[in-house]
Each structure stands twice: as structure tokens, then as C-alpha cells.
């Protein structure tokens, strides 16, 4: 017997299922889309015609059999004519079903496309905080299974369960009118028991299937995580360890899959037992009626035809019900994703940012990624138009956080950030992102050509502009030396290029964007000294005529900055030029001396 908690979970799942179905409804009956509504109505009309013909077909079969058994006059003509009519009826049944599918196909595919696009767009709107806490593999599976769930629900709920109910009602009416109430009673009891048994067992199987899906998602996440960290796995000789980790996840999937398959065998046997029992009882009643002279042989054949006609779709009821339940669960997860609130949103009616000079101001900014740990504690600094200001400090001092707040990946918790006097929270995110170019520590490239990755900086850029950006980033000569030039594939995350080459492509991409404000987030810290020097030249050229904020680890790279701001524990401890800070002998001088000693030792 189910416990109270299990029953409550089942009730909540049913409520969630109905909510999900209501969410899908507007995609099938959208406001202002008359052509969609017309197609839905026409498809349902073809569905009804197909079912009326399907229910009438066994009557033609009965009369053909009666003709052949000599119970009606004009034996051969009647039998041949009725047999041809029977064949035509079957053909029309199939034809109307195919017409129904053809008419509805565009409606269903449009709904899928709109849902997939809405989900994809929404995910890109969600904050960096959400993406950091979610696993990409699991996220992609939720979207994939959710869209497939919508497709299954549309196909089976509308064209399997709905037609089955119509057909059962029509057959019940025929049995009641042409025979007597006992035939209807036996069929009704059989179907009721069948549906009850199917739903009960399938409810149990849905829980097993959910466990199997969780194990599948877990295994998929581990596989993707391992493959994304392919080089790290090799560095530590961890292939066996990764295989064992993946196998442990697959072992859980295997156990859940075995239970699922075993329960399916039990479901199939139970369904067969119930259907066969009902079929035998009805056929015995019909046989007795023929022996008593109350029914003809054609009646016996017609009853058999109706029983087979309704049992065939019933055989799939368990699978359809389980898949519909699973589809509702998968769709529910996708709609939960759509219901995720954005941490960072545009103020209603917010105007685009107007960058006239590029003055960036942090006014007593306080921020922490969680309530227990504060990262920035009242940071104030001003970057003048066209200035190059460097942020330095030990790890955890808040340098990269300042960059993320400037790009508005997060909103400040106290204070304000302004560009040319405009609070970032009062302008649109799209215009803000267009105004800031970022060269990160590790440039991640799309698995496409070098041309595509540079052109990503500005949609619609011409070939001449792409080449000019590559020349400015000092990578054009390298690209030209490649056999395929700008059409060279860079591999997943740009792994076919070296670190310096990727950084230059990233710089070219940012130069093509041509933003008034440039954020260099430790753009050379992962490179060797020689490559770093070459990249620094490209970065200086990129910064000409722009406001530049440089987050630096190696102090030698920012010695010529207009101003250096030293952060420690989320506070500005000192600022000034390189020479002034060295002369002061404070925190910057200590960091400089330590790095110089490390370089000399190396």
C-alpha cells in the first residue's frame, strides 16, 4: 500500500502534469495565429472521420461473411461487393489518418521550434551564477528530453489516447445497439480492469524510469566532464580512475534498467491475461448466440473484429501512458528551467547606454557571491576617459569580481558602477555588453573556422574588416601561413591552436567589435614570457583611443599603466603610478619585489 508521502507525491505529480499540459496548450492554439487553429480543427476532423470509418468497417466484414454463409440472397455479388467495400473502408481509414498527420505536422513542429528557441534564449539570459552552479551535460539533457517530451505528448496524447477514447465509446455504442447490454458490460469491465492494472503498474515503472534517467544524466555528466578535461586526465594518468568513475555511474543505470525491463515483462503478461480473458468471454457469448440461432456467423466475426480492434491500441496503453508520464516529467523540468528567475534584469523602459568618453566609476561598491562571504568592501575608483588603469593584488582580492560587475554578470549589493555618469542598472544589458570588449585569461573559441571566430566580434563584418582586425592583433601572417588560411578549423574550445594563437584570435575578435571600453582580464598570465611580450604589443595597439581596465597578475605587464590600483581583501589599499608606488614602499612594492625575486630565481 502506498504511504501518505508517496500518495502526496503522486498527487503533486498529477497536478504538475496538468500544469504542464496547460503550458503546452497556447503553443497549439496561439492567439493571432488563425492558420494554426485551422490546421488543428482540420486535423481533428480527419481524426473523427478515420474513427467513424474504423468502427463501421467490421459491419461490412460481418455482412460479407453472412453473404458467404448463405444467410442473405445474391451470394457472390453481395460477397464481392461487400469485400471490396470493406477494403476501401480500411484504405480510407488509413488515408484519413495520414491526412491528419500531414495537416498537423506543421503545427507540431512549429510548437517544438518555439519551445526549443524560448528555452535556449532563456538559458542565455540566466545569470553567470546559475551557469556556474549547473552542469552543462545535465542542462543539455534537460532541454533535449523536454523537447522530445513535447513531441511525444503531441503525437500520442492527441493521436493515440484521444482516438482510443473515441473508438472505445463508438464500439461500446455499437455493441449496445446491435447486441445487448451484457456484451457492453463484459467489454467495459475488461477495459476498466485493464486500464486500472496498466496505470498502477506504470506508476511504479515511472518511478523506476525516473531513477534510470537520473543515473543516465549522472553518467552523461561524468563523461562530458571527463572529455572536457581530456588533457588533465592525461597529465595525471587518470584514465583508469575516470573509467571506474564512469562505470560506477553506469552500474547504477544498469541496475535501474534491469528493474525497468523486468517490470515491463510483468506489465505485458498482466495486460495479455486481462485482454485475453475478456476476448474469450465475449467470443463464448457470441458462439452461444450463434448456436441458439440468435446471432449469425457474421455477428460472431464482427464481435471478434471489434475486440481485436480495441485490444490492439490497448496493448500500447501501458507504453503510451508511461511515456506520457515521463514526457510530462521531462517537460516539467524544462518548464522549471523556463521559470528560473533572472538575477540580472533590465529596468522596465531602460534606455541604451550612451558612451561619450568612457569614464568608468566605482562608487563604494560592495559585493559577495553569497551572504556569508563578502568579496568587495566599499571599493571606490575612477578610470578617466582613454586612461589605462591596472588592478593588481593577491588571489582572492576581488580583481576578477570587479570585471564581472563591470560587465554586469552580477549586480552590486551596495554602491553603484557608472559609465559616463550612467548607472549600469539603469541601462540595457545589450547596449552595455556592446560597449565593453573583454579579453579573458583563457580565450575559448567555437569549434569552427578562424574566420568565424574572429567575425564573431561583430555580426555582418566584411572580409576586409576581419583581415584588418587580424593584422591589428598580429595574427594575420600566422593565419596566412596555414594551408587553409582563415578557413582552418580550430577544434573544440580552440584546442588546435596554441595559447598565444588563441589569445591573438580573441584580441582580433574584440578589436572587430570595436568597443569604447576594454577589459583585459589577466589576458597574458597563462602565456610564456616571449609569447606574453608579443601579445602585450597587440594589446597596447588594441587599447589605443579606448578606456582600458587591466586585471593583472604579472606586474611587469602593467608597469606603464596610467594608474595602478592595489586591492587586498576586497579593499583598495593604495594606488598611483608604477614609480610612485615603488617609491612608497608599500604593498605594491612588496608584490613587485617578490615577483622580481621569483623571476631572477627562474
N, C-alpha and C positions, 0 to 999 in steps of 0.2 A: 504493500500500500504506500502511496506517496506521502511524504511528511508534509507538514504545513508549509515549511520553507520551500520544498520542491513545488507544491501546488501554487504558491505565490509567485515563484519564478516562472512557472508555466503561464500563469495569468498575465504577468508582466510581458512575457514574450508575445502572447496573443495581442495584447494592447499595442505593443511595439510594432507587430506585424501589420495591424490595421492602420497605424500611423504611417508606416512606410508605404502601404498601398495608396493612402490618400496623398502622399507626397508625389507619387508617380502619376496620379490622375491628371494634373494640369499639363503634363507633357503629352498626354494622349488627347486632351480636349482643351487646347490652348485658346486663350482669348484673342480675338482678332485674326485667327488663322482658319478661315472658313474651309479652305481646301482640305485641311487635316480632318475637320469634323465630317466633311462629305465622305472622305475615304473610310473613316471609321463606320459611318452608317451603312455605306455600300458593302463593306466587308461583312458586317453583321447580317445584312440582308442575304448575301450569298451563303453565309453560315446557316441561316434558318432554312433556306431553300434546300441546301445539301441534306440537312437533317430530316426534313419532311419527305424527301425522296428516299432517304435511307430507311425510314420507318415504313414507307409504302412498298418498298421492294419485296420483302418477304410475302406480301399478299399476292403479288404477281407470281411468285415462286409457288405458292400454295395452289393457285388456280391452274398453273401449268401441270402440276403433279396430279390434281384432280382430273384434268383432261386426259392425261396419260393412263390414269387408273380406271377410266371409263365411267366416271361419275357425272360427266357432263357430255352433251352431244357434240358432233362435229369434231371428233377426236384429233386428227392430225392438224387441221387448220388451227384449231384452238391452241393446241400444244405448241406448235411452231410460232404462232403469233405471240403468245404469252412469253415464250422463251426469249424471243427477240426483244420484246418489251422489257423483260427482266434484265437482259444485257444492257439495253440502252439506259435503263434506270440506274444501274450500277455505274455506268460510264458518266452519266450526268452528275451523280453523287460526287465522284472523284473530280470531275470538271469544275463544279461549283466550289469545292474545297480549294482547288488550285487557284481559281479566280480570287477567292477570299484572301489567300496568302499573297498573291501578286498585288492586289489592291492595298493591302495593309502593310506590305514590306516597307514602303517609303515612310509611312507613319512611324513604324517601329524603329527603323534606322535613324530617323531624324531625332527621335526621343533619346536613343542611345548616344548620338553625337552631342546633343545639347547637354546631357547629363555629364558625359565624359569631359567636355570642354569646361563646364561650370566647375567640376571638381578640380581639374588641372589648374584653372585660373585661380580658384580659391586657395589651393596649396601654395601658389606663388605669392599670394597676398599675406599668408600667415607669417608670423614674426620669426626672426632667427632663433629666438628662444625655443619655439615649437620644433623647428627643424633640428636643433641640436639634441633635443631630448628624444626624437623619434628615429627609428632605424629605417633607412631608405628601402631596404628589402621588404620589410613588413608593410611600409606605406604603399609601395608599388603593388603588393599583393592585395591590399585592401581595395585599391582602385580597380585592379584587374577583375577581382572576384565580384565587386559591386556592380560593374558594368555588365559582366556576364550574367549576374543575377537578374538585372533588369531585363535583359534579352530573354532569359528563360521564363521569367514571370509573364512577360508579354505574350510569348509564344504558347505557353502551356495553360496559364490561367484563362486567357481569352479563347484559345483554340483547342483545349483539351478538357479542362474541368467544366467550363461553361457549356460546350457542346454535349458533354457527357450528361450533365444535368437535364438539358433539353431533351436529349434522346431517351433518357430513363423515364421522364414524365410522359412523353409521347407513346412509348412502348407500354407503359402502365395503363394509359388510356385505351390502347388497342386491346390489351388482354382483358380489361374490364368489360369493354363493349362486345367483343367477339366471343369471349368465353364466359367465365363467371368470376365472382369475387375471390374464389379460393386460389385461382391461378395468380391473381394480383397479390393476394396475401402471402403466398409462398415466395414469390419474387421479391416483394417488399421486405419480408423478414430476412431473406438471404442477403439482400443488398445491405440492409441495416447492420446485420452481424458482420458482414464483410468489411464495411466502412469502419465500424467500431474497432474491429480487430486490427485493421490496417493502420488506423490513426494511433491506436495505443502503442503498437509495436514500433511504428515510425517515430513517435515522440521519443521513445527510448533510443532509437537509432540516430535521431538528430543530435542527441547529447553525445553519443559515441562519435558521430561525424564531426561535431564541433571540436572535440578533443583531438581528433585526427588532423583537422585543419590547423589547430594551434601548434601541433607538433610539426606539421608541414611548414608553417610560417617560420617557426624557430629554426628548422633545418635550413630553410632558404636564406634566412638572415645570416646564419653562420657561414654558409657557402659564399654569399656575396661579400661578407666582411673579410673572409679569408682571401678571396680572389682580389679584392681591392688592395689588400696588404700583401700582395704576392712577394714583393721584394723583402719585406720584413720577415715573412715566413722563411725565405731562403737564407737571410742573414743569420737567423738563429737555428737553422737546421730543424725547423719545427714541422716538417711535412707530416711525420708520423703523429705528432701531437694534434695537428689540425684534423687529420683523417679520423683520429679517435674521437675528437670533439664532434665532428660531423656525424660519425657513426652513432654516437650516443644519442644525438637528436633523432637520427633515422630509426634507432631502435625503439624509441617511444612512438614514432609514427607507425612502425611495423606492428607493434602490439595493438595499437588502436585500429589499424587497418584489418587485422585478423578478426577482432571482435566485430567490426562492421560487416565483414563478409559472412561471418558465422550467423549473425543476426539476420542477414539478408536471406540465407537459406531457410531459416526458421519462418520468416515472413512469407516467403514464396510457398512453402509447404502448407502453412495455415490457410493462405488465400485459396490455394488449389482445393483443399479439403472442403472449405465452405462453398465455393462455387460449384464444385462437382456434386456436392450433396443437394444443393438447390436445383441443379440441372436434372439430376436423376429423379428427384421427387416430381418436378413438373412434367418430365417426359413419361413417367409412370402414370401420372394422372391423365395425360393425353392418350397414352396407349389404352388405358382402361376405357376412355371415352370412345376411341375407335372401335374397340371390341363390343362396346354396348350399342354401337351404331349412332351415338350422339355426335361424333366427330368424323370427319373424313380423313383419309391418309394425308391429304394436303394440309389439313389443320395440324396434324402431328408434325409434319415437316416445317410448317410455319412457326409453331411453338419452338421447335429446335433452332430454327434460324434466328428467332428473336433472342433466345437465351444466349446463343453464341455471339450475336451482335452486341449484346450488352456486357457479356463477360470479357470480350476481348479488350475494350478500353478499361474495364475494371481491373484487369490484370496489371495495368500500368499505374493504377491509382496510388499504390504504395510508393513507387519511384517518383511519380509526379508530386505527390504530397510532400515527400521528403525533400525533393529538390526545391519545391516552392518554399518550404520552411527554411531550407538552407539559403535559398536566394533572398528571403526576407531578412535573415540574419546578416548575410553579406551586404545587402543593400542598406540595412540599418547601420552597419559600421561605416559605410560610405557616407550616409546622411549625417552620422555623428561627426564625421570629418568636415562635412559642409557646415555643420552647426558650430564648429570651433570658432570662437571669437578671435578677432584680430587684436593683438596687443597694441599695435600702432595703426591708427586710422586717421584719415583726413578729416579736418573740421568741416562741417557742412558749409558749402559755399566758399571753401578756401581758394584763394587766387594762386596762380603760379608764381614762383619766386622771381624777383627781378634783380639780377646781379649786375650792378653798375661798376663797382670797383673790386669786389671780392673780399671785403673786410669780414673776418671771422672773429666772433667774440663769445667767449665762455664766461658767463656771469654767475659766480657762486654755484657751480654745478655740483650736485650730489647725486650719486647713483650706486646701486648694488644689484647684482644679479638675483640675490634673494635677500629676505629681510634680515637674516642673521649675520650677513657679511657685507659690509659697506666697502665699495671699491674706490669711489671718488668722494672726497670730503670737502666740498665747497671750493672747487677749483675755479680760479678766475685767470683768464689770459686773453690777450688780444693780438690778432695777426692782421697787420695792415695790408692794404691793397698792394699786390705784387711782391709782398715780402716772402722770404723763405725762413720759416720758423721750425726748429727741430725740437722734438720731445725725446728726452732720454731719461734713463732711470733703470733700476734693477727690475728683474722679473716680478710681476705682481704689483707694480707701482701704479698701473692704470693707463699706460700709454695706448695700448690697442683699444681699450674701452673708450677712450676719447675719440678714436677714429670711428668706432661703431656708432657712437652717439651722434657724431657729425653727419654720418650718412643716414641717420635716423633708423637704424636697425632696432633701436630701443628709444623710448622717451625718457628724458631726465626725470628724476623723482623730486628734485628741488632745483631752483635756479632756472636758467634759460641759456639756450645757444642761439645766437643770431648771426645772420649773414646780411651785411649791409643794412643792419637795423631790423631785419625781419625775423621774428621768432620762427624757428623751424616747425613748430607745432601749428603755426597759422598759415602755412603754405602747403601746396600739394606735394605728396611724396614723389610723384613722377617728375615734376619740374626740379625738385631738389636733387634727385638722382642724376638728372641730365646736367646739372651744374657742377657736379663733383666727379672727377676722374680718380680711380683708385688703382694703384699698382701694388698688389699684395706681396707678401713674402714668398708665397708659392703660387705662381700663376697656374690656374687649372684651365686646360684647353678642351674644346669639344672634339670628339672623335670624328674629325672631318679634315678638310684641307687647310693649309696655312692661309690661303686666300680667305676662306670662310671665317677663320678665327680672327684675322685682322679686321675684315669687313664687319664683324660683329660689333665693332665700336660705334658704327653709325649705319643704320638701315638705309639701303639705297646708295651707298657710296660707290663712286665710279672706280674703274681700274686705275686710272691715273692717281686718284686720291689715295688708294690702297698702297700703291707703289711709293708715293711721296711719304706716307706715314712710315713705311718700312725703311726708307732711306734715312729719315729723321731718327729712327730707332737703331740705326746702324746694323740692320739685318738683311737689307736688300741684296748685298753681294753674296751673302751665305745662301739665301734662297735661290738666287740665280745659278749658283754652283750645283744645286741639286738636280738630278736627272729630270724630275717632273716639275721643278720650279715651284711656283705658287700652288700647283695642284698636288703637292706632296701631302699624303695623309700623315697626321701627327700621332695617331694611335689614341687609345683610351686615356683620358686625362693628360694627353700630350707626352706620353712616355717614350715616344720615338725620338724626342728632342732632348738635348742636354738641358740642365738647369738654366744656363746662361741664355741659350736659344729660346727657351720658353719665356724667360723674363723679357727678352727683346720683343717677342711677339706680343706679350702683354703690354709693353710700353707702346708699341706701334698701334695696338688696338685703342689704347687710351688717347694717344695723340690724334687718331682719326676721330674720336669722339669730340675732341677739341673743347674741353670744359674750362671754365674760368678759374676753377679751384682744383688743385691737385693734392691728393693724399698718398704719400709713399709710406706704406706700412711695412717697415723692415724689408724693403724691396731687394736688398742685396745681402742680407745676413746669412742666407743659405749657400752663397757662392764662394768660390775660391778667390784669393786676393787679386789675381790677374784678371779674371772674368769680372770681378767686382769693379775694378778700375775702369774697364771698358763700359760696363753698364752705367757707372756714375757719369761718364761723359754723355751717354744717351739721356740720362735722367736730367742733367743740367740743361740740355737742349730742350727737353720736354717742359721744363719749368719756366722757360723764358716768357715773360709777359703774363705770368699767372701767379696767383697766390698759392704757395706751396707749404704744406704741413708734412714734415718728415718725421716718422716714428723710427728711431734708430737704435740699433744695438751696438754696432761698431762706431765709436765716437770719431774715428778718423774720417768717416764719410761725411760728417756734418760740421767739420771744423770751420768751413767758410759760410755757414748759415748766418743770416742777418741777426738772429737771436736764438739762443739755446735755452730751453725751459727744462729744468731738472725736477722730476717727480719722484716722490718717495712716499709709500704707504698712502697713495691717493691724494697727496697734497703737493703744491708747488713749493719746493724748498729754496730754490734760487733760479735766477735767470739773467742772461746777459750774453755778450759775445764770447767766443772761444777764449780770446786773450784775457778778457776781463774776469772770466770765471776761473781761469788758471791762476791769475794773479791773486784772486780772493783766497785761494787755498781751501775751498770748502768741499762739498760733496762731489761736485763735478771734477775737481782736481784729483780727488781720491780715485774716482772711476777711471779717469784718464791715465793716472799713474799705474793702476792695476793692469789695464789693457796694454799699455806700453811694455810693462814687465813681461806679460804673457807673450807678446809678440817677439820680444828680444829672446825669451827662453826658447820659443819655437824656432 
